[in-house]
Amino acid sequence: MKLKIFYFKEGRLVDKCIGSRIHIVMKNDKEIVGTLLGFDDFVNMVLEDVTEFEITPEGRRITKLDQILLNGNNITMLIPGGEGPEV
Amino acid sequence: YYIIQACNILYIIRGLGLQDKEKKKKESIFDLSKYIDKHIRVKFQGGREASGVLKGFDPLLNLVLDGTTEYMRDPDDQYKLTEDTRQLGLVVCRGTSVVLICPQDGMEAIPNPFIQQQDG
């Protein structure tokens, strides 16, 4: 288990994730896997080496690099060290 | 003039009250600490559901769940629990998209009580 269990997300568990892979699940059927570079108070996230998954059609969509800014509005879950739905 | 005076008095009264109680900022109406280390079910905006052991939370209702199982709704199967579950392990749930939290064993599935007889 890479990460210890922390109580408060802001400034704790998510801070520990910076620099490691994180798997982000959105409110809709989209998931993003990338390396976490940083985030802000609203949990907008800056990610690198990103792969975007669309769950329903069951296929990998786009592999992006060069950093993305992911809007925190639609983020539902953050899974540290997750590799996504590798099916 | 009298309105301004009244407002000033209100501010003073409120100030005194705050001084006494030391400015209660984010008082939660629901205490999650009793659910720590218990299995809970969480429902999200967008139809996702997850359950896991609550490891931590904050006043904004962000949650840390361990051993998380996610259930997803398919458009065709309406709501089948056992289908499409996956293990996610340790996750952080965004409080902004949480709509419901309940204990895992505090609920059960029942047959639909609202089904009406179809007329002609």
Backbone of each chain as ProteinMPNN parsed JSONL, in Angstrom:
{"seq_chain_A": "MKLKIFYFKEGRLVDKCIGSRIHIVMKNDKEIVGTLLGFDDFVNMVLEDVTEFEITPEGRRITKLDQILLNGNNITMLIPGGEGPEV", "coords_chain_A": {"N_chain_A": [[0.846, -1.187, 0.0], [0.736, 2.03, -1.047], [0.135, 4.458, 0.15], [-0.454, 6.058, 3.256], [-3.198, 6.161, 5.558], [-5.111, 8.985, 5.653], [-6.805, 11.679, 7.344], [-7.909, 14.264, 6.633], [-8.607, 15.524, 3.492], [-7.844, 17.864, 2.096], [-4.766, 19.149, 1.754], [-3.619, 16.91, 2.872], [-4.006, 13.867, 2.215], [-4.211, 14.238, -0.528], [-2.084, 15.878, -0.995], [-0.026, 14.111, -0.562], [-0.158, 12.701, -2.827], [0.969, 14.116, -4.849], [2.962, 14.063, -7.652], [2.702, 11.414, -8.049], [0.891, 8.703, -9.632], [-2.512, 9.21, -10.361], [-5.952, 8.466, -10.304], [-8.816, 9.656, -11.624], [-12.21, 9.968, -11.146], [-15.02, 11.013, -12.826], [-18.195, 12.787, -12.59], [-19.804, 11.948, -14.646], [-19.483, 9.361, -17.118], [-16.758, 9.349, -17.396], [-13.256, 8.913, -17.021], [-10.089, 9.783, -15.729], [-6.659, 9.283, -15.939], [-3.592, 10.09, -14.57], [-0.448, 11.791, -13.917], [-0.136, 13.494, -10.978], [0.307, 16.893, -10.761], [-0.428, 19.127, -9.38], [-2.864, 20.943, -7.387], [-5.73, 22.936, -6.488], [-7.62, 25.015, -4.175], [-10.201, 24.449, -4.943], [-9.998, 21.996, -5.902], [-9.411, 21.787, -8.608], [-7.37, 20.262, -10.999], [-4.006, 19.78, -12.005], [-2.604, 17.797, -14.392], [-0.387, 15.32, -15.79], [0.814, 13.473, -18.601], [-1.518, 12.112, -19.491], [-4.255, 9.864, -19.6], [-7.364, 9.378, -21.032], [-10.438, 7.933, -20.254], [-13.391, 6.481, -21.509], [-16.187, 5.146, -20.176], [-18.612, 3.809, -20.926], [-18.814, 3.108, -23.827], [-16.702, 1.487, -23.588], [-13.924, 1.882, -24.209], [-10.616, 3.072, -24.711], [-9.933, 6.494, -24.897], [-8.385, 9.168, -25.526], [-4.934, 9.766, -25.464], [-3.164, 12.045, -23.77], [-0.543, 14.436, -23.507], [1.72, 16.81, -22.101], [0.514, 18.205, -20.066], [-2.583, 18.833, -18.519], [-5.306, 20.871, -17.477], [-7.621, 20.041, -15.243], [-10.964, 20.537, -14.718], [-12.392, 21.024, -11.596], [-15.059, 20.867, -11.081], [-16.573, 18.646, -11.855], [-15.517, 16.462, -10.677], [-15.705, 13.408, -9.027], [-14.516, 11.213, -7.633], [-11.284, 10.515, -6.265], [-8.578, 8.512, -6.849], [-5.774, 7.488, -5.482], [-2.764, 6.378, -6.911], [-4.063, 4.774, -8.632], [-4.711, 2.895, -11.625], [-6.674, 3.056, -13.422], [-9.477, 1.873, -15.442], [-8.298, -0.683, -16.613], [-8.981, -2.516, -18.984]], "CA_chain_A": [[0.0, 0.0, 0.0], [1.666, 3.132, -1.176], [-0.202, 5.641, 0.923], [-1.054, 5.874, 4.566], [-4.569, 6.649, 5.609], [-5.168, 10.309, 6.241], [-8.155, 12.088, 7.645], [-8.41, 15.376, 5.852], [-8.084, 15.467, 2.135], [-7.163, 19.095, 1.732], [-3.475, 19.303, 2.396], [-3.077, 15.689, 3.461], [-3.913, 12.725, 1.318], [-3.962, 14.661, -1.896], [-0.702, 16.357, -1.025], [0.855, 12.957, -0.668], [-0.257, 12.147, -4.174], [1.617, 14.944, -5.86], [4.093, 13.373, -8.236], [2.409, 10.009, -8.338], [-0.25, 8.492, -10.504], [-3.806, 9.31, -9.717], [-7.045, 8.086, -11.18], [-9.893, 10.56, -11.254], [-13.498, 9.548, -11.675], [-15.897, 12.167, -12.953], [-19.608, 12.519, -12.322], [-20.338, 11.161, -15.758], [-18.792, 8.092, -17.335], [-15.406, 9.603, -17.843], [-12.219, 8.775, -16.008], [-8.818, 10.344, -16.158], [-5.506, 8.779, -15.201], [-2.428, 10.907, -14.898], [0.46, 12.106, -12.824], [-0.641, 14.709, -10.363], [1.304, 17.936, -10.562], [-0.863, 20.051, -8.353], [-4.283, 21.196, -7.318], [-6.008, 24.16, -5.746], [-8.659, 24.913, -3.154], [-11.411, 23.892, -5.511], [-9.586, 20.706, -6.447], [-9.033, 21.732, -10.008], [-6.117, 19.524, -10.941], [-3.079, 19.794, -13.139], [-2.117, 16.43, -14.57], [0.556, 15.111, -16.879], [0.822, 12.113, -19.16], [-2.899, 11.791, -19.14], [-5.083, 9.01, -20.434], [-8.77, 9.64, -20.752], [-11.249, 6.741, -20.509], [-14.837, 6.608, -21.564], [-16.546, 3.832, -19.637], [-19.722, 3.106, -21.563], [-18.427, 2.406, -25.049], [-15.642, 0.561, -23.201], [-12.715, 2.035, -25.007], [-9.735, 4.169, -24.356], [-10.168, 7.592, -25.818], [-7.255, 9.961, -25.997], [-3.778, 9.873, -24.589], [-2.652, 13.398, -23.913], [0.612, 14.774, -22.698], [1.876, 18.259, -22.003], [-0.243, 18.783, -18.967], [-3.942, 19.324, -18.67], [-5.957, 21.408, -16.302], [-8.903, 19.368, -15.138], [-11.895, 21.324, -13.945], [-12.801, 20.264, -10.432], [-16.511, 20.884, -10.939], [-17.226, 17.366, -12.108], [-14.76, 15.362, -10.077], [-16.421, 12.674, -7.991], [-13.618, 10.435, -6.78], [-9.87, 10.525, -6.581], [-8.003, 7.253, -6.406], [-4.331, 7.609, -5.604], [-2.061, 5.177, -7.343], [-4.914, 3.952, -9.468], [-4.311, 2.853, -13.015], [-7.829, 3.183, -14.282], [-10.148, 0.648, -15.872], [-7.448, -1.328, -17.616], [-9.648, -3.731, -19.462]], "C_chain_A": [[0.881, 1.236, 0.0], [1.39, 4.242, -0.172], [-0.809, 5.281, 2.272], [-2.452, 6.461, 4.553], [-4.611, 7.971, 6.33], [-6.598, 10.743, 6.423], [-8.641, 13.188, 6.733], [-7.787, 15.392, 4.482], [-7.29, 16.706, 1.799], [-5.849, 19.163, 2.48], [-2.953, 18.038, 3.046], [-2.94, 14.609, 2.402], [-3.594, 13.164, -0.108], [-2.556, 15.226, -2.037], [0.272, 15.218, -1.212], [0.889, 12.422, -2.092], [0.562, 12.907, -5.184], [2.877, 14.248, -6.343], [3.813, 11.922, -8.537], [1.148, 9.906, -9.184], [-1.536, 8.631, -9.707], [-4.889, 9.042, -10.748], [-8.249, 8.88, -10.718], [-11.178, 10.122, -11.931], [-14.426, 10.751, -11.687], [-17.331, 11.78, -12.644], [-20.236, 11.7, -13.429], [-19.471, 9.93, -15.966], [-17.356, 8.273, -17.789], [-14.418, 9.446, -16.696], [-10.893, 9.228, -16.586], [-7.712, 9.734, -15.304], [-4.308, 9.622, -15.584], [-1.525, 11.075, -13.699], [0.068, 13.456, -12.263], [0.484, 15.724, -10.164], [0.882, 18.921, -9.486], [-2.365, 20.229, -8.382], [-4.493, 22.469, -6.521], [-7.149, 23.916, -4.766], [-9.93, 24.278, -3.674], [-11.171, 22.51, -6.121], [-9.69, 20.684, -7.96], [-7.652, 21.109, -10.021], [-5.291, 19.712, -12.203], [-2.438, 18.416, -13.234], [-1.205, 16.349, -15.775], [0.462, 13.671, -17.352], [-0.53, 11.455, -18.96], [-3.517, 10.827, -20.129], [-6.532, 9.205, -20.035], [-9.585, 8.411, -21.135], [-12.709, 7.095, -20.558], [-15.406, 5.244, -21.207], [-17.605, 3.116, -20.459], [-19.362, 2.429, -22.884], [-17.228, 1.477, -24.827], [-14.417, 0.697, -24.101], [-11.881, 3.194, -24.511], [-9.871, 5.283, -25.367], [-8.878, 8.24, -26.307], [-6.127, 9.851, -24.991], [-3.159, 11.239, -24.797], [-1.41, 13.582, -23.07], [0.616, 16.269, -22.507], [0.867, 18.903, -21.069], [-1.646, 19.233, -19.327], [-4.371, 19.95, -17.351], [-7.352, 20.807, -16.27], [-9.808, 20.16, -14.208], [-12.477, 20.503, -12.791], [-14.289, 20.157, -10.237], [-17.145, 19.512, -10.996], [-16.485, 16.18, -11.504], [-15.581, 14.722, -8.967], [-15.476, 11.933, -7.073], [-12.185, 10.575, -7.24], [-9.267, 9.254, -6.013], [-6.494, 7.332, -6.581], [-3.71, 6.283, -6.02], [-2.886, 4.295, -8.245], [-4.464, 3.979, -10.915], [-5.5, 2.902, -13.951], [-8.417, 1.844, -14.662], [-9.364, -0.051, -16.968], [-8.091, -2.641, -18.058], [-9.183, -4.04, -20.875]], "O_chain_A": [[1.666, 1.461, 0.921], [2.319, 4.894, 0.304], [-1.573, 4.324, 2.397], [-2.827, 7.179, 3.626], [-4.195, 8.072, 7.484], [-7.501, 10.246, 5.75], [-9.697, 13.051, 6.115], [-6.569, 15.283, 4.34], [-6.181, 16.612, 1.273], [-5.83, 19.226, 3.709], [-1.925, 18.087, 3.721], [-1.89, 14.46, 1.775], [-2.8, 12.528, -0.802], [-1.917, 15.068, -3.077], [1.267, 15.34, -1.927], [1.85, 11.771, -2.503], [0.828, 12.398, -6.273], [3.747, 13.888, -5.55], [4.605, 11.263, -9.211], [0.443, 10.889, -9.415], [-1.628, 8.226, -8.548], [-4.736, 9.365, -11.926], [-8.656, 8.79, -9.56], [-11.221, 9.931, -13.147], [-14.595, 11.426, -10.671], [-17.647, 10.605, -12.461], [-21.098, 10.858, -13.179], [-18.781, 9.508, -15.038], [-16.81, 7.424, -18.493], [-14.707, 9.799, -15.553], [-10.624, 9.073, -17.777], [-7.826, 9.681, -14.08], [-4.037, 9.843, -16.764], [-1.801, 10.568, -12.612], [-0.045, 14.439, -12.995], [1.477, 15.45, -9.49], [1.716, 19.478, -8.772], [-3.05, 19.735, -9.277], [-3.552, 23.017, -5.947], [-7.584, 22.784, -4.554], [-10.658, 23.634, -2.918], [-12.047, 21.943, -6.774], [-10.027, 19.65, -8.537], [-6.839, 21.396, -9.143], [-5.819, 19.79, -13.313], [-1.815, 17.935, -12.287], [-1.246, 17.199, -16.664], [0.081, 12.773, -16.6], [-0.655, 10.394, -18.347], [-3.331, 10.951, -21.34], [-6.877, 9.198, -18.853], [-9.431, 7.897, -22.243], [-13.206, 7.895, -19.765], [-15.116, 4.267, -21.897], [-17.495, 1.908, -20.668], [-19.607, 1.23, -23.02], [-16.793, 0.776, -25.74], [-13.948, -0.283, -24.68], [-12.395, 4.168, -23.961], [-9.92, 5.03, -26.571], [-8.355, 7.896, -27.367], [-6.366, 9.845, -23.784], [-2.681, 11.549, -25.889], [-1.257, 12.943, -22.03], [-0.4, 16.925, -22.735], [0.433, 20.033, -21.29], [-1.858, 19.928, -20.321], [-3.875, 19.611, -16.277], [-8.162, 21.041, -17.167], [-9.462, 20.419, -13.056], [-12.994, 19.406, -13.004], [-14.754, 19.45, -9.343], [-18.116, 19.229, -10.295], [-16.803, 15.027, -11.797], [-16.088, 15.408, -8.08], [-15.615, 12.011, -5.853], [-11.901, 10.732, -8.427], [-9.43, 8.956, -4.83], [-5.991, 7.252, -7.702], [-4.09, 5.216, -5.537], [-2.469, 3.19, -8.591], [-3.902, 4.971, -11.379], [-5.333, 2.797, -15.166], [-7.914, 0.798, -14.253], [-9.751, -0.003, -18.136], [-7.769, -3.718, -17.557], [-9.623, -5.026, -21.467]]}, "seq_chain_B": "YYIIQACNILYIIRGLGLQDKEKKKKESIFDLSKYIDKHIRVKFQGGREASGVLKGFDPLLNLVLDGTTEYMRDPDDQYKLTEDTRQLGLVVCRGTSVVLICPQDGMEAIPNPFIQQQDG", "coords_chain_B": {"N_chain_B": [[-32.732, 57.169, 9.547], [-33.387, 55.997, 11.96], [-33.518, 53.431, 11.112], [-30.878, 52.878, 10.535], [-29.804, 53.039, 13.062], [-31.089, 50.876, 14.243], [-30.002, 48.771, 12.793], [-27.344, 48.99, 13.561], [-27.549, 48.308, 16.236], [-28.318, 45.667, 16.001], [-26.006, 44.595, 14.848], [-24.23, 44.915, 16.958], [-25.305, 43.289, 18.903], [-25.13, 40.836, 17.616], [-22.366, 40.716, 17.428], [-21.62, 40.474, 20.104], [-22.721, 38.037, 20.711], [-21.198, 36.404, 19.069], [-18.713, 36.744, 20.146], [-18.979, 35.495, 22.559], [-19.41, 32.811, 21.847], [-17.303, 32.354, 20.306], [-17.212, 32.542, 17.499], [-18.662, 30.443, 15.675], [-17.981, 28.707, 12.94], [-18.187, 26.624, 10.722], [-20.519, 24.797, 11.451], [-21.474, 21.561, 11.53], [-24.444, 19.87, 10.641], [-24.606, 17.276, 10.879], [-22.995, 14.67, 12.357], [-20.207, 13.082, 11.407], [-18.356, 11.595, 12.692], [-19.173, 9.463, 14.124], [-19.385, 7.521, 12.27], [-16.935, 6.736, 11.573], [-14.632, 4.271, 10.603], [-16.656, 2.577, 10.049], [-18.763, 0.752, 7.842], [-19.996, 2.4, 5.086], [-22.475, 3.695, 2.821], [-22.38, 5.599, -0.082], [-23.887, 8.001, -2.117], [-23.725, 9.613, -5.276], [-23.929, 12.677, -7.172], [-25.031, 12.282, -10.445], [-25.417, 9.635, -10.42], [-23.697, 7.669, -9.556], [-22.653, 5.156, -7.225], [-21.124, 4.241, -4.173], [-19.448, 2.166, -1.804], [-17.83, 1.805, 1.319], [-15.299, 1.696, 3.893], [-15.409, 4.246, 6.179], [-12.839, 6.418, 6.538], [-12.034, 8.979, 6.955], [-12.995, 12.471, 7.046], [-14.116, 15.788, 6.201], [-15.255, 19.168, 7.016], [-16.381, 20.005, 4.645], [-17.45, 17.841, 3.607], [-15.938, 16.174, 2.06], [-14.721, 12.9, 1.655], [-12.843, 10.143, 2.934], [-12.519, 6.955, 1.88], [-12.035, 3.514, 2.511], [-11.164, 0.405, 0.983], [-12.994, 0.496, -1.111], [-15.957, -0.134, -2.894], [-17.327, 0.292, -6.016], [-20.448, 0.954, -7.476], [-22.161, 0.935, -10.508], [-24.665, 2.468, -12.532], [-26.355, 1.112, -15.229], [-27.805, 2.17, -18.31], [-29.646, 0.398, -19.379], [-30.206, -1.56, -17.498], [-31.337, -0.478, -15.336], [-31.288, -0.713, -12.252], [-29.153, -2.683, -11.06], [-27.532, -4.153, -8.522], [-25.364, -6.021, -8.261], [-24.214, -6.155, -10.72], [-21.565, -4.792, -12.618], [-19.727, -3.884, -10.573], [-16.86, -2.605, -8.99], [-13.657, -2.848, -7.504], [-12.066, -0.334, -5.74], [-10.329, 0.358, -3.745], [-8.459, 2.569, -1.741], [-9.993, 5.605, -1.65], [-10.699, 9.063, -2.363], [-13.525, 10.931, -1.841], [-15.258, 13.488, -3.418], [-16.708, 16.129, -1.706], [-18.403, 17.868, -2.913], [-19.911, 16.502, -4.728], [-21.25, 14.606, -3.378], [-24.337, 13.221, -2.478], [-25.755, 11.635, -0.715], [-25.354, 9.897, 2.328], [-25.177, 6.919, 4.045], [-25.422, 4.312, 6.548], [-24.058, 1.136, 5.72], [-25.319, -1.232, 6.439], [-27.745, -0.331, 7.109], [-29.809, -0.378, 5.422], [-32.017, -1.854, 2.991], [-32.842, -3.65, 0.025], [-36.03, -3.41, -1.416], [-39.046, -4.72, -2.918], [-40.602, -2.829, -5.5], [-42.748, -0.501, -4.232], [-44.409, 1.164, -5.533], [-45.493, 0.431, -7.879], [-47.895, 0.619, -10.34], [-51.023, -0.734, -11.501], [-51.317, -1.411, -14.897], [-53.52, 0.295, -16.976], [-55.642, -0.681, -19.54]], "CA_chain_B": [[-31.832, 57.323, 10.689], [-33.729, 54.966, 12.942], [-33.167, 52.132, 10.532], [-29.435, 52.698, 10.715], [-29.577, 52.741, 14.477], [-31.533, 49.507, 14.517], [-29.01, 47.864, 12.228], [-26.161, 49.021, 14.425], [-27.831, 47.528, 17.453], [-28.271, 44.249, 15.613], [-24.611, 44.196, 14.68], [-23.587, 44.814, 18.277], [-25.824, 42.081, 19.557], [-24.516, 39.669, 16.957], [-20.962, 40.685, 17.799], [-21.509, 39.935, 21.459], [-23.013, 36.603, 20.654], [-20.067, 35.712, 18.462], [-17.594, 36.747, 21.085], [-19.2, 34.473, 23.57], [-19.253, 31.448, 21.344], [-16.059, 32.294, 19.54], [-17.407, 32.453, 16.056], [-18.892, 29.128, 15.097], [-17.935, 28.888, 11.499], [-18.871, 25.604, 9.933], [-21.064, 23.777, 12.312], [-22.138, 20.55, 10.734], [-25.669, 19.404, 11.259], [-24.52, 15.83, 10.912], [-21.679, 14.318, 12.864], [-19.745, 11.879, 10.731], [-17.322, 10.871, 13.436], [-19.699, 8.192, 14.6], [-19.306, 6.543, 11.196], [-15.531, 6.383, 11.297], [-14.337, 2.837, 10.667], [-17.847, 1.787, 9.751], [-19.062, 0.617, 6.429], [-21.082, 3.294, 4.689], [-22.822, 3.776, 1.412], [-22.398, 6.99, -0.527], [-24.424, 8.202, -3.457], [-23.195, 10.829, -5.87], [-24.578, 13.283, -8.323], [-24.646, 11.571, -11.659], [-25.906, 8.262, -10.331], [-22.728, 6.691, -9.059], [-22.75, 4.778, -5.82], [-19.936, 3.561, -3.693], [-19.495, 1.858, -0.386], [-16.509, 1.514, 1.846], [-15.123, 2.015, 5.306], [-15.088, 5.665, 6.297], [-11.596, 6.625, 7.263], [-11.877, 10.381, 7.321], [-13.904, 13.404, 6.414], [-13.882, 17.169, 6.603], [-16.536, 19.88, 7.068], [-16.94, 20.163, 3.307], [-18.011, 16.537, 3.261], [-15.022, 15.286, 1.363], [-14.603, 11.67, 2.437], [-11.828, 9.151, 2.601], [-13.089, 5.618, 2.056], [-11.09, 2.434, 2.28], [-11.796, -0.819, 0.503], [-14.206, 0.996, -1.744], [-16.602, -0.809, -4.018], [-18.179, 1.211, -6.754], [-21.538, 0.386, -8.26], [-22.583, 1.878, -11.522], [-25.967, 2.197, -13.142], [-26.401, 1.063, -16.686], [-29.098, 2.697, -18.79], [-30.625, -0.63, -19.714], [-30.587, -2.48, -16.427], [-32.044, 0.28, -14.302], [-30.504, -0.685, -11.023], [-28.745, -3.997, -10.56], [-26.386, -3.915, -7.657], [-24.202, -6.885, -8.421], [-23.564, -5.916, -12.002], [-20.675, -3.636, -12.752], [-19.076, -3.358, -9.377], [-15.426, -2.771, -9.077], [-12.936, -2.493, -6.29], [-11.22, 0.815, -5.971], [-9.343, 0.54, -2.691], [-8.526, 3.803, -0.982], [-10.404, 6.709, -2.505], [-11.179, 10.307, -1.798], [-14.765, 11.327, -2.488], [-15.46, 14.924, -3.374], [-17.927, 16.478, -1.002], [-19.305, 18.647, -3.757], [-20.789, 15.659, -5.517], [-21.944, 13.653, -2.504], [-25.717, 13.583, -2.185], [-26.335, 10.84, 0.356], [-24.471, 9.01, 3.092], [-25.928, 6.129, 5.022], [-24.697, 3.102, 6.932], [-24.222, 0.082, 4.736], [-26.281, -2.236, 6.867], [-28.962, 0.316, 7.558], [-30.772, -0.301, 4.335], [-32.197, -3.101, 2.261], [-33.616, -3.494, -1.194], [-37.389, -3.944, -1.305], [-39.769, -4.636, -4.18], [-41.1, -1.489, -5.754], [-44.096, -0.345, -3.695], [-45.166, 2.172, -6.273], [-45.917, -0.061, -9.19], [-49.351, 0.7, -10.541], [-51.558, -1.644, -12.512], [-51.453, -0.744, -16.189], [-54.907, 0.257, -17.455], [-55.943, -0.79, -20.991]], "C_chain_B": [[-32.108, 56.228, 11.702], [-33.384, 53.58, 12.426], [-31.683, 51.862, 10.746], [-29.128, 52.362, 12.162], [-29.947, 51.304, 14.792], [-30.509, 48.507, 13.998], [-27.757, 47.82, 13.084], [-26.37, 48.185, 15.677], [-27.765, 46.041, 17.142], [-26.84, 43.768, 15.477], [-23.933, 44.014, 16.032], [-24.031, 43.545, 18.975], [-25.18, 40.847, 18.948], [-23.053, 39.555, 17.334], [-20.757, 40.089, 19.177], [-21.719, 38.431, 21.452], [-21.813, 35.841, 20.115], [-18.884, 35.672, 19.424], [-17.746, 35.664, 22.128], [-18.875, 33.091, 23.025], [-18.034, 31.307, 20.454], [-16.268, 31.921, 18.09], [-17.528, 31.027, 15.542], [-18.94, 29.268, 13.598], [-18.737, 27.83, 10.78], [-19.38, 24.514, 10.853], [-21.863, 22.801, 11.47], [-23.407, 20.116, 11.434], [-25.629, 17.902, 11.431], [-23.105, 15.437, 11.304], [-21.222, 13.005, 12.259], [-18.782, 11.061, 11.563], [-17.85, 9.561, 13.982], [-19.668, 7.117, 13.521], [-17.88, 6.14, 10.869], [-15.324, 4.898, 11.554], [-15.577, 1.974, 10.518], [-18.039, 1.751, 8.235], [-20.229, 1.523, 6.065], [-21.298, 3.236, 3.191], [-22.952, 5.254, 1.045], [-22.989, 7.062, -1.921], [-23.992, 9.565, -3.971], [-24.145, 11.409, -6.886], [-24.108, 12.573, -9.577], [-24.962, 10.098, -11.584], [-24.899, 7.25, -9.821], [-23.012, 6.362, -7.599], [-21.476, 4.078, -5.412], [-20.158, 3.183, -2.241], [-18.106, 1.48, 0.074], [-16.462, 1.869, 3.312], [-14.688, 3.47, 5.409], [-13.84, 5.838, 7.15], [-11.413, 8.072, 7.683], [-12.838, 11.26, 6.564], [-13.489, 14.804, 6.823], [-15.21, 17.925, 6.557], [-17.178, 20.086, 5.696], [-17.498, 18.857, 2.773], [-17.173, 15.765, 2.251], [-14.795, 14.078, 2.257], [-13.394, 10.872, 2.007], [-12.423, 7.784, 2.909], [-12.035, 4.573, 1.735], [-11.834, 1.189, 1.832], [-13.059, -0.525, -0.272], [-14.669, 0.097, -2.875], [-17.48, 0.199, -4.71], [-19.239, 0.444, -7.519], [-21.939, 1.403, -9.313], [-23.898, 1.475, -12.133], [-25.825, 2.139, -14.645], [-27.753, 1.549, -17.157], [-30.12, 1.6, -19.021], [-31.051, -1.465, -18.515], [-31.113, -1.748, -15.196], [-31.245, 0.331, -12.999], [-30.216, -2.087, -10.53], [-27.463, -3.832, -9.765], [-25.164, -4.739, -8.044], [-23.496, -6.682, -9.748], [-22.655, -4.707, -11.913], [-20.259, -3.057, -11.407], [-17.588, -3.5, -9.581], [-14.768, -2.283, -7.788], [-11.995, -1.343, -6.576], [-10.184, 1.023, -4.878], [-9.548, 1.853, -1.964], [-8.894, 4.947, -1.918], [-10.759, 7.929, -1.691], [-12.433, 10.693, -2.563], [-14.975, 12.82, -2.32], [-16.772, 15.261, -2.702], [-18.922, 17.216, -1.867], [-20.243, 17.768, -4.567], [-21.479, 14.579, -4.694], [-23.365, 14.121, -2.292], [-26.3, 12.795, -1.021], [-25.264, 9.997, 1.027], [-25.342, 8.215, 4.052], [-25.121, 4.894, 5.409], [-25.042, 1.951, 5.998], [-25.273, -0.929, 5.155], [-27.572, -1.611, 7.368], [-30.007, 0.392, 6.476], [-30.9, -1.653, 3.66], [-33.001, -2.809, 1.013], [-34.984, -4.125, -0.993], [-38.035, -3.899, -2.681], [-40.466, -3.29, -4.292], [-42.538, -1.336, -5.231], [-44.991, 0.58, -4.509], [-45.689, 1.691, -7.609], [-47.419, -0.032, -9.292], [-49.76, -0.337, -11.559], [-51.741, -0.867, -13.809], [-52.898, -0.831, -16.667], [-54.948, 0.26, -18.974], [-54.835, -0.262, -21.837]], "O_chain_B": [[-31.188, 55.608, 12.235], [-33.012, 52.684, 13.184], [-31.287, 50.75, 11.095], [-28.293, 51.504, 12.449], [-29.23, 50.602, 15.505], [-30.187, 47.525, 14.667], [-27.178, 46.757, 13.307], [-25.482, 47.454, 16.114], [-27.225, 45.255, 17.92], [-26.494, 42.676, 15.929], [-23.16, 43.077, 16.229], [-23.225, 42.824, 19.561], [-24.743, 39.938, 19.654], [-22.541, 38.455, 17.539], [-19.839, 39.299, 19.395], [-20.996, 37.672, 22.096], [-21.451, 34.78, 20.624], [-18.155, 34.683, 19.495], [-16.783, 35.009, 22.526], [-18.163, 32.307, 23.653], [-17.779, 30.233, 19.909], [-15.562, 31.074, 17.541], [-16.558, 30.475, 15.022], [-19.853, 29.888, 13.054], [-19.833, 28.095, 10.285], [-18.763, 23.461, 11.012], [-22.811, 23.181, 10.784], [-23.451, 20.005, 12.659], [-26.514, 17.319, 12.056], [-22.137, 15.83, 10.652], [-21.773, 11.945, 12.556], [-18.426, 9.947, 11.181], [-17.078, 8.647, 14.272], [-19.895, 5.941, 13.806], [-17.644, 5.305, 9.996], [-15.767, 4.346, 12.561], [-15.553, 0.782, 10.824], [-17.547, 2.595, 7.486], [-21.308, 1.434, 6.651], [-20.443, 2.801, 2.418], [-23.555, 6.043, 1.772], [-22.632, 6.277, -2.799], [-23.904, 10.536, -3.22], [-25.041, 10.734, -7.392], [-22.919, 12.299, -9.74], [-24.797, 9.376, -12.567], [-25.233, 6.074, -9.67], [-23.54, 7.181, -6.847], [-20.834, 3.404, -6.217], [-20.956, 3.803, -1.538], [-17.312, 0.912, -0.676], [-17.459, 2.29, 3.899], [-13.704, 3.873, 4.789], [-13.8, 5.455, 8.319], [-10.716, 8.358, 8.656], [-13.425, 10.848, 5.563], [-12.625, 14.987, 7.68], [-16.206, 17.368, 6.096], [-18.383, 20.316, 5.601], [-17.957, 18.779, 1.634], [-17.654, 14.803, 1.651], [-14.689, 14.213, 3.476], [-12.978, 10.925, 0.85], [-12.784, 7.492, 4.049], [-11.245, 4.731, 0.804], [-12.971, 0.943, 2.235], [-14.072, -1.206, -0.115], [-13.877, -0.366, -3.696], [-18.284, 0.881, -4.074], [-18.96, -0.586, -8.131], [-22.043, 2.597, -9.029], [-24.213, 0.289, -12.241], [-25.233, 3.029, -15.257], [-28.752, 1.356, -16.465], [-31.322, 1.828, -18.88], [-32.148, -2.024, -18.514], [-31.305, -2.35, -14.14], [-30.6, 1.337, -12.703], [-30.938, -2.622, -9.689], [-26.436, -3.415, -10.3], [-24.058, -4.208, -8.142], [-22.315, -7.002, -9.886], [-22.948, -3.733, -11.22], [-20.431, -1.865, -11.154], [-17.122, -4.412, -10.264], [-15.288, -1.41, -7.093], [-11.225, -1.375, -7.536], [-9.245, 1.795, -5.068], [-10.672, 2.211, -1.612], [-8.173, 5.222, -2.878], [-11.074, 7.847, -0.503], [-12.415, 10.776, -3.791], [-14.88, 13.351, -1.214], [-17.825, 14.745, -3.077], [-20.124, 17.204, -1.605], [-21.272, 18.244, -5.046], [-22.202, 13.741, -5.233], [-23.592, 15.285, -1.962], [-27.257, 13.252, -0.396], [-24.379, 9.453, 0.366], [-26.151, 8.785, 4.786], [-24.229, 4.48, 4.669], [-26.18, 1.817, 5.548], [-26.031, -1.427, 4.323], [-28.398, -2.287, 7.981], [-30.98, 1.137, 6.592], [-30.004, -2.493, 3.746], [-33.751, -1.835, 0.956], [-35.095, -5.233, -0.469], [-37.612, -3.115, -3.53], [-40.866, -2.697, -3.291], [-43.449, -1.984, -5.747], [-46.173, 0.751, -4.21], [-46.263, 2.464, -8.376], [-48.129, -0.58, -8.449], [-48.953, -0.77, -12.382], [-52.278, 0.24, -13.792], [-53.447, -1.929, -16.753], [-54.344, 1.121, -19.614], [-54.932, -0.281, -23.064]]}, "name": "protein", "num_of_chains": 2, "seq": "MKLKIFYFKEGRLVDKCIGSRIHIVMKNDKEIVGTLLGFDDFVNMVLEDVTEFEITPEGRRITKLDQILLNGNNITMLIPGGEGPEVYYIIQACNILYIIRGLGLQDKEKKKKESIFDLSKYIDKHIRVKFQGGREASGVLKGFDPLLNLVLDGTTEYMRDPDDQYKLTEDTRQLGLVVCRGTSVVLICPQDGMEAIPNPFIQQQDG"}
